[in-house]
């Protein structure tokens, strides 16, 4: 049960404009956005950063982005945001069901990960989650695959979705209709 109920339309004009800016034309805003909109100043301030994190200017590819987001949300126990990203992006970035399961409750050593870069991304998220830092050895390995701009984007992306996960969980944002749940993906 939601602790902060998402807004329901009809919306005040300023809220409606902000929500429309956050989704493609003709798409209803997700519950998280409608929850955020209860603090319109915060939502407006967040909007530019969120667009950057999900936009074309981000210096990493969409698959790399989704690996970081899915792993971060899973590690934070944020079924809501994890489910939104799995539902909308996992097929688009060619994540197999085995890889989604691994991102949710596996390890970078799972056999479904053929790419060393994918494994490094999972290790990065795990390190940030577990220690709020990246050790020298892992940083060196990451630096062999990612430039400084990308490393900054990767760490900020993980932190951003950590913050999103905190808010979605604490507010008890209800799961989106049709979105997968941790239990629904099984143990592939």
N, C-alpha and C positions, 0 to 999 in steps of 0.2 A: 504494500500500500504506500502510495506516494506521501512523503512528508511535506513536499512542496508541490502542490498540484499544478501541472502544466496549464497555461492559459488556454482557454477555449474561445473560438471566434463567436461573434464578431469582435474584432480587436479595435482598440483605439487607433487612430490614424498613424501615429508615430510608431506604435508597435507593429502594425500591419506593414508599414514601409520597411522596417528593420527585418522582419521575418521574410518578406518577399526578397530582400537582398541576400538572404542566407540560403535560399534554395533555388533550383532551376524553375523557370516559369511553369505554372500549372501544377507544381508539386506542393503538397501540403507540408508545412514545417513539422519536423520530427519533435517528439516530446521533449527532448533535451533543449532544443532551441526555444520551445514555448515555456520551459521552466526558466531558462536564463532570462527570457524577456520580462520576467517579474522584476528584474533589476535592469531596466532599459539602458541606463548609463554604462553599466558593466558590459552588457551585450554589445553595445555600440563600440566600446573600446576593444573588445575581444575580436570583433568581426574582421578587422584587417589582418590580425595575426593568424586567425583561423584560415582565412583565404590564402595567405602565404603558405601555410603548412600543407594545404591540400591543392595548391596551385602549381602552375608551370614554372614559377621562379624558384621553387625549391630545388636545390642542387643535386638531389638524389632521384632515382627513378621511382615510379609508382610501386613496383614490386617491393623495392627496398623499403619504401615508406610504409607499405602495408605490413610487412614483416615486423617492423619496429612497433607500429601501432597495435597490431594484434597481440604481440607478445607483451607489450606494456599493459594493455587492458586486461589480459588474462592474468598476469602476475599480480595486478592490483585487485583481481576478483571482480572486475567491472563487466558483468555479463551484458549490460545494456550496450555500452559503446563497442565492446568486442563484437556483439551480435550485429550491430549496424554495419560495422566495417566488413565483417565476414559476408553478410548478405549482399552488400553493394559492390565489394571490390575483389573478393577472393577469386572468383572465376576470371574477372578482367585481368588479373595479374598472374594467372595460371598457378594458383596455390592448389595443390591436390588436397583431398580430404585428409590424407595421412599427414600432410604438412600443417593443415589447420589443427588437427589433433595434437601434433607435436608442439605447435606454438602455444596451445592451450594448456597442456599438462605434460609435455615431454621435455627433451633436452636437445641442445645443438648437436649432440652425438647420435641422434636417431638416424637410422639408415635412409629415411626419406629425403635427407638433405645431401644432394650431390654437389652443390656449390659451396665452396669454402667461404665465399663472401656471405652467403645466406647464414652459414654457421657463425661467422664473425658478428653479424648483426644481432643474432640471438644472444651470443655471449656478451655483447655490449649492453643490451637491455638488462640481462641478468646481473651484470656487474653494477650497473647504475641502480637497479632495484635493491640489490643486496648490500651495497656499500656506499651508495651515493658518490661513487668515484669510478675511475677506470685505472687499473694498474698499469705500470710501465710496459710490461710484456704485451698485454692486450692492446695498449695504445700503439705500440710499435707495429703490431700486426695490422691493426686498422689503418695506420698511416701508409702502409704499403699498398692499400687498395683505395683509400679515400684521401682527397686533398683536404686542406684545412677548412675550406668553406663547407665541404660535405660533412666533416667531423663536427663542426659547429651546428649544422642543420640536424644531424643525427642526435646529438645530445639534447638539443632544444626540443626536438620532436618527441623524444622519450619523456622529457620533463613536462611538456604541454599535455600529453595524453595521460600522464600521471595526475596532473591537476584536474583534467576533465573527469578522470575516473573517480577521484575523491568526491567531486561535486555530484556526479551522477549517482554514486553509491549513497552518499550521505543524504541526498534529497529523495532517494528511492524512486528515481525516474522509472516509470513502468516500461517494460520490454515492448519494443515496437511490434505491431502485428506482423506475423510472418517471419520475424527475425529468428535465427537459430539461438538456442540456449546451449550452455556448456553440456548439459545432459544429452541434448539432441544429437550431438555429433558422434557420440559413441567412443569406442576405443580403437578405431580403424587400424 
